[in-house]
Amino acid sequence: MAMIQSDEFRKGRDRIVRIQDATTARLTASDGVGVAYTTPITAGIYLRGLITANFSMSPNVQEFTLLGDDGYRDSVATGMAGELACSAYFTGPDDGTIDPAFQLILDAEANRDKEIYVEVLTYIGEDSSNNHKYWARAFNSAVTGASETAAGDGLIEMSWTFQSKGQIYVGTLDAGTSKIDPFA
């Protein structure tokens, strides 16, 4: 049986997803457009076998009609929700232990009260100081819509959605003079 090495997943790493149990990473130091994002993750797990990671943010709106406005409706945003739809391959390390990202996702799928802190990092380039910058979106989430495809060649292919719970933090993460390498 042929095994795909983690090096095969290195292509196109401009979108990085890092997760951690939400009980150890709940608050961030930033929120808002153009501000610096400070990660609370201390022992994050990178999703190394990502196939897709599609993030969408949508406002919750309340529609209303003003009297004297000729009946035209208007709306106001009352909140924000985000979803990160992922597909990934999971493999066991050479020593045969369980992939910690896979285990955390399975634990959250089985327990609706378990939250995962998720960071979606999109590489946006280097600044004039040669620091690597990432656009960060981060939130506590539940795992929904999990499905598993038949395994082949020692791989488990899984799809799921991280559905936000609570505030979504956004901002620019400064990674310093080295790009983030999820395979290091």
C-alpha atoms as an extended CHARMM CRD file, in Angstrom:
* protein
*
       184  EXT
         1         1  MET       CA              0.0000000000        0.0000000000        0.0000000000  PROA      1               0.0000000000
         2         2  ALA       CA              1.4550000000        3.3760000000       -1.0270000000  PROA      2               0.0000000000
         3         3  MET       CA              1.6420000000        6.0660000000        1.6350000000  PROA      3               0.0000000000
         4         4  ILE       CA              1.5260000000        9.7420000000        0.7320000000  PROA      4               0.0000000000
         5         5  GLN       CA              4.1970000000       11.6220000000        2.6430000000  PROA      5               0.0000000000
         6         6  SER       CA              3.4380000000       14.9550000000        4.2990000000  PROA      6               0.0000000000
         7         7  ASP       CA              5.7810000000       16.6480000000        1.8310000000  PROA      7               0.0000000000
         8         8  GLU       CA              3.1630000000       15.9950000000       -0.8540000000  PROA      8               0.0000000000
         9         9  PHE       CA              0.7910000000       18.3680000000        0.9520000000  PROA      9               0.0000000000
        10        10  ARG       CA              3.1960000000       21.3210000000        0.8400000000  PROA      10              0.0000000000
        11        11  LYS       CA              1.8380000000       22.6880000000       -2.4390000000  PROA      11              0.0000000000
        12        12  GLY       CA             -0.0830000000       25.9410000000       -2.2000000000  PROA      12              0.0000000000
        13        13  ARG       CA              0.3370000000       26.6830000000        1.5050000000  PROA      13              0.0000000000
        14        14  ASP       CA             -0.9530000000       30.2250000000        1.3050000000  PROA      14              0.0000000000
        15        15  ARG       CA             -3.9510000000       29.2700000000        3.4750000000  PROA      15              0.0000000000
        16        16  ILE       CA             -3.0950000000       27.7960000000        6.8450000000  PROA      16              0.0000000000
        17        17  VAL       CA             -5.5750000000       26.4750000000        9.3990000000  PROA      17              0.0000000000
        18        18  ARG       CA             -4.4140000000       26.0810000000       12.9820000000  PROA      18              0.0000000000
        19        19  ILE       CA             -6.6370000000       24.6770000000       15.7470000000  PROA      19              0.0000000000
        20        20  GLN       CA             -6.5590000000       24.1710000000       19.4870000000  PROA      20              0.0000000000
        21        21  ASP       CA             -8.9840000000       23.0270000000       22.1450000000  PROA      21              0.0000000000
        22        22  ALA       CA            -10.9760000000       26.1660000000       23.0190000000  PROA      22              0.0000000000
        23        23  THR       CA            -10.6020000000       25.6240000000       26.7540000000  PROA      23              0.0000000000
        24        24  THR       CA             -6.9490000000       26.6540000000       26.4400000000  PROA      24              0.0000000000
        25        25  ALA       CA             -7.3880000000       29.4240000000       23.8270000000  PROA      25              0.0000000000
        26        26  ARG       CA            -10.4120000000       31.6210000000       24.3140000000  PROA      26              0.0000000000
        27        27  LEU       CA             -9.4780000000       35.2470000000       23.9540000000  PROA      27              0.0000000000
        28        28  THR       CA             -7.4510000000       37.1810000000       21.4560000000  PROA      28              0.0000000000
        29        29  ALA       CA             -5.8860000000       40.5930000000       21.8010000000  PROA      29              0.0000000000
        30        30  SER       CA             -7.3520000000       42.1430000000       18.6780000000  PROA      30              0.0000000000
        31        31  ASP       CA            -10.4770000000       42.5760000000       16.6570000000  PROA      31              0.0000000000
        32        32  GLY       CA            -11.1820000000       44.7630000000       13.6650000000  PROA      32              0.0000000000
        33        33  VAL       CA            -10.0100000000       45.7130000000       10.2310000000  PROA      33              0.0000000000
        34        34  GLY       CA             -6.3920000000       46.8090000000        9.9610000000  PROA      34              0.0000000000
        35        35  VAL       CA             -5.4130000000       45.9540000000       13.5100000000  PROA      35              0.0000000000
        36        36  ALA       CA             -2.7180000000       43.5770000000       14.6510000000  PROA      36              0.0000000000
        37        37  TYR       CA             -3.9590000000       40.1030000000       15.5380000000  PROA      37              0.0000000000
        38        38  THR       CA             -2.2800000000       38.4090000000       18.4990000000  PROA      38              0.0000000000
        39        39  THR       CA             -2.7810000000       34.6770000000       18.6420000000  PROA      39              0.0000000000
        40        40  PRO       CA             -3.7570000000       33.0490000000       21.9310000000  PROA      40              0.0000000000
        41        41  ILE       CA             -2.7190000000       29.6310000000       20.6110000000  PROA      41              0.0000000000
        42        42  THR       CA              0.1740000000       28.1830000000       22.5700000000  PROA      42              0.0000000000
        43        43  ALA       CA              0.2450000000       24.5970000000       21.3190000000  PROA      43              0.0000000000
        44        44  GLY       CA             -1.7020000000       24.8050000000       18.0860000000  PROA      44              0.0000000000
        45        45  ILE       CA             -2.1600000000       21.9360000000       15.6810000000  PROA      45              0.0000000000
        46        46  TYR       CA             -1.8060000000       22.6170000000       11.9500000000  PROA      46              0.0000000000
        47        47  LEU       CA             -4.1690000000       20.8970000000        9.5360000000  PROA      47              0.0000000000
        48        48  ARG       CA             -1.4350000000       19.6140000000        7.2420000000  PROA      48              0.0000000000
        49        49  GLY       CA             -3.4540000000       17.5550000000        4.8000000000  PROA      49              0.0000000000
        50        50  LEU       CA             -5.9460000000       20.2540000000        3.7930000000  PROA      50              0.0000000000
        51        51  ILE       CA             -7.6430000000       19.7880000000        0.4490000000  PROA      51              0.0000000000
        52        52  THR       CA            -10.0400000000       22.7210000000        0.8260000000  PROA      52              0.0000000000
        53        53  ALA       CA            -10.5500000000       25.4220000000        3.4540000000  PROA      53              0.0000000000
        54        54  ASN       CA            -13.3300000000       27.7680000000        2.3300000000  PROA      54              0.0000000000
        55        55  PHE       CA            -14.1330000000       30.5610000000        4.7690000000  PROA      55              0.0000000000
        56        56  SER       CA            -17.3300000000       32.6050000000        4.5670000000  PROA      56              0.0000000000
        57        57  MET       CA            -18.6240000000       35.2910000000        6.8680000000  PROA      57              0.0000000000
        58        58  SER       CA            -22.2200000000       36.4290000000        6.7390000000  PROA      58              0.0000000000
        59        59  PRO       CA            -24.0460000000       39.1060000000        8.6740000000  PROA      59              0.0000000000
        60        60  ASN       CA            -27.2510000000       38.4230000000       10.5410000000  PROA      60              0.0000000000
        61        61  VAL       CA            -29.6450000000       41.1420000000        9.4370000000  PROA      61              0.0000000000
        62        62  GLN       CA            -32.9100000000       42.4890000000       10.7540000000  PROA      62              0.0000000000
        63        63  GLU       CA            -35.1940000000       44.0060000000        8.1380000000  PROA      63              0.0000000000
        64        64  PHE       CA            -37.4550000000       46.9460000000        8.9240000000  PROA      64              0.0000000000
        65        65  THR       CA            -39.6430000000       49.4980000000        7.1890000000  PROA      65              0.0000000000
        66        66  LEU       CA            -39.7490000000       53.1500000000        8.1950000000  PROA      66              0.0000000000
        67        67  LEU       CA            -43.0650000000       54.9650000000        8.2560000000  PROA      67              0.0000000000
        68        68  GLY       CA            -43.1030000000       57.6510000000        5.6180000000  PROA      68              0.0000000000
        69        69  ASP       CA            -40.4410000000       55.8700000000        3.5670000000  PROA      69              0.0000000000
        70        70  ASP       CA            -42.9670000000       54.8530000000        0.8830000000  PROA      70              0.0000000000
        71        71  GLY       CA            -42.8640000000       51.2580000000        2.1290000000  PROA      71              0.0000000000
        72        72  TYR       CA            -39.2960000000       50.5100000000        1.1140000000  PROA      72              0.0000000000
        73        73  ARG       CA            -37.5240000000       48.1280000000        3.3940000000  PROA      73              0.0000000000
        74        74  ASP       CA            -34.1120000000       48.5680000000        4.9330000000  PROA      74              0.0000000000
        75        75  SER       CA            -31.9470000000       46.3830000000        7.1300000000  PROA      75              0.0000000000
        76        76  VAL       CA            -29.3530000000       46.6040000000        9.8480000000  PROA      76              0.0000000000
        77        77  ALA       CA            -26.6430000000       44.0580000000       10.6420000000  PROA      77              0.0000000000
        78        78  THR       CA            -27.2520000000       42.6680000000       14.1210000000  PROA      78              0.0000000000
        79        79  GLY       CA            -24.4230000000       40.1710000000       14.2770000000  PROA      79              0.0000000000
        80        80  MET       CA            -21.9260000000       38.1360000000       12.3090000000  PROA      80              0.0000000000
        81        81  ALA       CA            -21.4010000000       34.4160000000       11.7890000000  PROA      81              0.0000000000
        82        82  GLY       CA            -18.5990000000       32.5480000000       10.0820000000  PROA      82              0.0000000000
        83        83  GLU       CA            -18.0430000000       29.0980000000        8.6760000000  PROA      83              0.0000000000
        84        84  LEU       CA            -14.9450000000       27.3000000000        7.5210000000  PROA      84              0.0000000000
        85        85  ALA       CA            -15.7740000000       24.3280000000        5.2950000000  PROA      85              0.0000000000
        86        86  CYS       CA            -12.8200000000       21.9430000000        5.2260000000  PROA      86              0.0000000000
        87        87  SER       CA            -11.7760000000       18.7440000000        3.5420000000  PROA      87              0.0000000000
        88        88  ALA       CA             -8.5550000000       17.0610000000        4.5570000000  PROA      88              0.0000000000
        89        89  TYR       CA             -6.5550000000       13.8740000000        4.4490000000  PROA      89              0.0000000000
        90        90  PHE       CA             -5.3900000000       12.4600000000        7.7380000000  PROA      90              0.0000000000
        91        91  THR       CA             -2.5630000000        9.9680000000        8.1380000000  PROA      91              0.0000000000
        92        92  GLY       CA             -0.9660000000        8.4010000000       11.1430000000  PROA      92              0.0000000000
        93        93  PRO       CA              2.6220000000        9.3600000000       11.9130000000  PROA      93              0.0000000000
        94        94  ASP       CA              5.3140000000        6.7260000000       11.4010000000  PROA      94              0.0000000000
        95        95  ASP       CA              5.0520000000        5.6740000000       15.0560000000  PROA      95              0.0000000000
        96        96  GLY       CA              1.3760000000        4.7400000000       14.5730000000  PROA      96              0.0000000000
        97        97  THR       CA             -0.1300000000        7.3250000000       16.9470000000  PROA      97              0.0000000000
        98        98  ILE       CA             -3.3770000000        9.1390000000       16.1910000000  PROA      98              0.0000000000
        99        99  ASP       CA             -3.1670000000       12.4940000000       14.3920000000  PROA      99              0.0000000000
       100       100  PRO       CA             -3.9910000000       15.0620000000       17.1420000000  PROA      100             0.0000000000
       101       101  ALA       CA             -5.9670000000       17.2960000000       14.7200000000  PROA      101             0.0000000000
       102       102  PHE       CA             -8.0800000000       14.3270000000       13.6300000000  PROA      102             0.0000000000
       103       103  GLN       CA             -8.7070000000       13.3550000000       17.2610000000  PROA      103             0.0000000000
       104       104  LEU       CA             -9.7220000000       16.9050000000       18.2490000000  PROA      104             0.0000000000
       105       105  ILE       CA            -12.1660000000       17.1640000000       15.3210000000  PROA      105             0.0000000000
       106       106  LEU       CA            -13.6710000000       13.7440000000       16.1190000000  PROA      106             0.0000000000
       107       107  ASP       CA            -14.0450000000       14.7320000000       19.7920000000  PROA      107             0.0000000000
       108       108  ALA       CA            -15.8800000000       17.9370000000       18.8020000000  PROA      108             0.0000000000
       109       109  GLU       CA            -18.0850000000       16.0500000000       16.3290000000  PROA      109             0.0000000000
       110       110  ALA       CA            -19.1560000000       13.6710000000       19.1030000000  PROA      110             0.0000000000
       111       111  ASN       CA            -19.7030000000       16.3810000000       21.7430000000  PROA      111             0.0000000000
       112       112  ARG       CA            -21.7510000000       19.4560000000       20.7610000000  PROA      112             0.0000000000
       113       113  ASP       CA            -20.5020000000       21.3110000000       23.8490000000  PROA      113             0.0000000000
       114       114  LYS       CA            -16.8300000000       20.9320000000       22.8620000000  PROA      114             0.0000000000
       115       115  GLU       CA            -15.4280000000       23.9820000000       21.1270000000  PROA      115             0.0000000000
       116       116  ILE       CA            -12.3290000000       24.3080000000       18.9840000000  PROA      116             0.0000000000
       117       117  TYR       CA            -10.4800000000       27.5920000000       18.5700000000  PROA      117             0.0000000000
       118       118  VAL       CA             -9.7750000000       28.0050000000       14.8390000000  PROA      118             0.0000000000
       119       119  GLU       CA             -7.3620000000       30.3570000000       13.0830000000  PROA      119             0.0000000000
       120       120  VAL       CA             -7.6190000000       30.8150000000        9.3250000000  PROA      120             0.0000000000
       121       121  LEU       CA             -4.3970000000       32.4470000000        8.1330000000  PROA      121             0.0000000000
       122       122  THR       CA             -4.1360000000       33.7090000000        4.5530000000  PROA      122             0.0000000000
       123       123  TYR       CA             -0.6710000000       34.7920000000        3.4350000000  PROA      123             0.0000000000
       124       124  ILE       CA             -0.7540000000       38.3780000000        2.1230000000  PROA      124             0.0000000000
       125       125  GLY       CA              2.9770000000       39.0200000000        1.5960000000  PROA      125             0.0000000000
       126       126  GLU       CA              6.0280000000       40.7420000000        3.0280000000  PROA      126             0.0000000000
       127       127  ASP       CA              6.1510000000       44.2920000000        4.3100000000  PROA      127             0.0000000000
       128       128  SER       CA              9.0540000000       46.7490000000        3.9110000000  PROA      128             0.0000000000
       129       129  SER       CA             10.7780000000       45.2260000000        6.9830000000  PROA      129             0.0000000000
       130       130  ASN       CA             10.7340000000       41.7410000000        5.3740000000  PROA      130             0.0000000000
       131       131  ASN       CA              8.1480000000       40.5580000000        7.8930000000  PROA      131             0.0000000000
       132       132  HSD       CA              5.6540000000       38.0020000000        6.6010000000  PROA      132             0.0000000000
       133       133  LYS       CA              2.0230000000       39.0460000000        7.0720000000  PROA      133             0.0000000000
       134       134  TYR       CA             -1.1070000000       36.9000000000        7.2550000000  PROA      134             0.0000000000
       135       135  TRP       CA             -4.7400000000       37.9890000000        7.2490000000  PROA      135             0.0000000000
       136       136  ALA       CA             -6.2050000000       36.2230000000       10.2850000000  PROA      136             0.0000000000
       137       137  ARG       CA             -9.7480000000       35.2300000000       11.0790000000  PROA      137             0.0000000000
       138       138  ALA       CA            -10.2070000000       33.4220000000       14.3800000000  PROA      138             0.0000000000
       139       139  PHE       CA            -13.1520000000       32.1090000000       16.3300000000  PROA      139             0.0000000000
       140       140  ASN       CA            -14.4240000000       29.4410000000       18.6810000000  PROA      140             0.0000000000
       141       141  SER       CA            -16.3580000000       26.8200000000       16.7700000000  PROA      141             0.0000000000
       142       142  ALA       CA            -18.4420000000       23.7050000000       16.7900000000  PROA      142             0.0000000000
       143       143  VAL       CA            -17.8710000000       20.9110000000       14.2810000000  PROA      143             0.0000000000
       144       144  THR       CA            -20.8960000000       20.2920000000       12.0580000000  PROA      144             0.0000000000
       145       145  GLY       CA            -21.6590000000       18.3140000000        8.9120000000  PROA      145             0.0000000000
       146       146  ALA       CA            -18.8120000000       15.8460000000        9.3320000000  PROA      146             0.0000000000
       147       147  SER       CA            -18.5490000000       13.0880000000        6.7320000000  PROA      147             0.0000000000
       148       148  GLU       CA            -15.8910000000       10.5490000000        5.9550000000  PROA      148             0.0000000000
       149       149  THR       CA            -14.9520000000        9.1160000000        2.5780000000  PROA      149             0.0000000000
       150       150  ALA       CA            -13.7160000000        5.5630000000        2.1540000000  PROA      150             0.0000000000
       151       151  ALA       CA            -10.0870000000        5.3450000000        3.1310000000  PROA      151             0.0000000000
       152       152  GLY       CA             -7.4580000000        4.3260000000        0.6250000000  PROA      152             0.0000000000
       153       153  ASP       CA             -3.6950000000        3.9760000000        0.7260000000  PROA      153             0.0000000000
       154       154  GLY       CA             -3.6180000000        4.5130000000        4.4740000000  PROA      154             0.0000000000
       155       155  LEU       CA             -5.4910000000        7.8400000000        4.2500000000  PROA      155             0.0000000000
       156       156  ILE       CA             -8.7020000000        8.9980000000        5.8480000000  PROA      156             0.0000000000
       157       157  GLU       CA            -10.5010000000       11.7130000000        3.8710000000  PROA      157             0.0000000000
       158       158  MET       CA            -12.8970000000       13.7790000000        5.9310000000  PROA      158             0.0000000000
       159       159  SER       CA            -15.0710000000       16.8330000000        5.3030000000  PROA      159             0.0000000000
       160       160  TRP       CA            -16.6090000000       19.0220000000        8.0010000000  PROA      160             0.0000000000
       161       161  THR       CA            -17.5110000000       22.6060000000        8.8420000000  PROA      161             0.0000000000
       162       162  PHE       CA            -16.1860000000       24.7150000000       11.6940000000  PROA      162             0.0000000000
       163       163  GLN       CA            -19.2330000000       26.8310000000       12.6210000000  PROA      163             0.0000000000
       164       164  SER       CA            -18.4670000000       29.9580000000       14.6430000000  PROA      164             0.0000000000
       165       165  LYS       CA            -19.6900000000       30.3890000000       18.1980000000  PROA      165             0.0000000000
       166       166  GLY       CA            -19.3050000000       33.8760000000       19.5830000000  PROA      166             0.0000000000
       167       167  GLN       CA            -17.1340000000       36.6770000000       18.2970000000  PROA      167             0.0000000000
       168       168  ILE       CA            -15.0020000000       36.4360000000       15.1440000000  PROA      168             0.0000000000
       169       169  TYR       CA            -11.6220000000       38.1040000000       15.4770000000  PROA      169             0.0000000000
       170       170  VAL       CA             -9.9300000000       39.5820000000       12.4180000000  PROA      170             0.0000000000
       171       171  GLY       CA             -6.6760000000       41.3740000000       11.8170000000  PROA      171             0.0000000000
       172       172  THR       CA             -3.1430000000       41.0810000000       10.5170000000  PROA      172             0.0000000000
       173       173  LEU       CA             -0.7860000000       38.5320000000       12.0440000000  PROA      173             0.0000000000
       174       174  ASP       CA              2.9110000000       39.4540000000       11.8300000000  PROA      174             0.0000000000
       175       175  ALA       CA              4.9130000000       36.2110000000       11.6160000000  PROA      175             0.0000000000
       176       176  GLY       CA              8.2870000000       37.9700000000       11.6600000000  PROA      176             0.0000000000
       177       177  THR       CA             10.9960000000       37.3550000000        9.0970000000  PROA      177             0.0000000000
       178       178  SER       CA             10.0500000000       33.6960000000        8.4740000000  PROA      178             0.0000000000
       179       179  LYS       CA              6.8910000000       32.3790000000        6.8540000000  PROA      179             0.0000000000
       180       180  ILE       CA              4.8340000000       30.0010000000        8.9500000000  PROA      180             0.0000000000
       181       181  ASP       CA              5.7240000000       26.4290000000        8.0430000000  PROA      181             0.0000000000
       182       182  PRO       CA              3.0200000000       23.9680000000        9.1650000000  PROA      182             0.0000000000
       183       183  PHE       CA              5.3980000000       21.0960000000        8.4010000000  PROA      183             0.0000000000
       184       184  ALA       CA              8.2840000000       22.2500000000       10.5790000000  PROA      184             0.0000000000
